[in-house]
Amino acid sequence: MTRMLKVLLAAVLALVLVPGAASAAPVRLALPKPTGGYAVGSSTLALTDSSRADPWVPSSGPRRLMVSLFYPALLPVGPSRPYLTVGEAKALLDGQKITGVDPEPVAGTATAAHEGALPVPKRFPLVVLSPGFTLSRSTLTGLAEDLASRGYVVAAIGHNYEAFGTAFPDGTMTTCVACDAHEIAKVPLVRAADTEFVLGALRTSWPLHWLVDRSRIAMAGHSIGGNAAARAMLTDHRIRAGINLDGSFFAPVPPSGIDRPFLLLGTRDGHNPAGDPSWPRDWPNFTGWKRWLTAAGTGHMSFTDLPVFGDQTGRPSPGVPMTGARSMEITRSLVGSFFDLTLKGVPAPVFDNPAAKFPELAVSNPNHVRTLR
């Protein structure tokens, strides 16, 4: 499965980033504008968990993590948040063996977040995001910015040694050591420990920690990050709700189960009940409010920023009919509505009849859901 994820990402990046697009003019990559009513502020934390050695490279010392924070801001004032460092963009290209591509335009993707913008002076729910295997935390920026604009603080975790490139403020760049470890079921367990640490560290290490309403915390992840969301909920009951975006449960959800709300959202081809066997296997072990939705015309990367870039360069992902703009719209809407429902108590009728709003969506196992009031 690890190899399959690499192949999928390589196909998307090759189409999005290789030279020779239909237009000779350079294309400025940009994320869609957030849909909420707030401007978006941003900051970055470099954290060290002195309580444990890094599980992938123990000789490197304590576990280090990079975390991107997004929050509701008073005004869109301040420098735009960089999408990636040039070094991270180069590592991503090199990791996929894509040559002849300038990493600077990739790193310079336009974002909506403003570094250091003054925050709205009130507390908001916190959503933790965990990216797919080999992927930078930045590949969920479009979702993170949208959640912040809707009134959430968002912490996107960069899990060290699990991405092609992670840059640290001291100038070091780590690579994907876990890619060669052949311990895929270990990844969600490591990420659950990362999440538990980050939730505690935000209180002491982030100057804007007072923005977080610590009674309302949730988590979402793409691919193996979705598995990590479930594993984190098993060990940390501060997390009240979770989402898996097209991720297999390499680390199973045990029969003891998760009794808090959980959303499964995946591709129609890969995560229908006859697709990935880990979803029907673990589905009964989610005993709270739950939904299992699939989207026709999507691919594994449809729940990230990457297909948006395919739209903008005129090079969509092969075999994925849905545009990046549409998949971003659906992902943002469902993720935002789920957290509005579970953390804010705002009704979300989209989950009663998803196809009424998004005809691409279908409900799996509809007779095994509970109503959340």
Protein Blocks (a to p, Z undefined) as FASTA:
>chain_A
ZZmmmmmmmmmmmmmmmghifblbdcdddddddfbfbdcdddddddddfkbccfklmmno
paddddddddddfbdcdjdddfbdfklmmmmmmmnopghiafklmmmpccfbdghiacdd
dddddddddddehiafklmmmmmmmmmmnopacdddddehiafbdcdfkopacddfklmn
opmklmmmmmmmmmmmmmmmmmmmmmklmmpcfkbccdddehjlmmmmmmmmmmmmkbmb
dcdehiacfbacdfkopabdcdddddfklmgfklcfklmmmmmmpmbdcdddddehiafk
lmmmklmmmmmnopacehilbafklmmmmmmmmmmmmmmmmmnopacfklmmmmlmmmmb
ccehkllcccdZZ
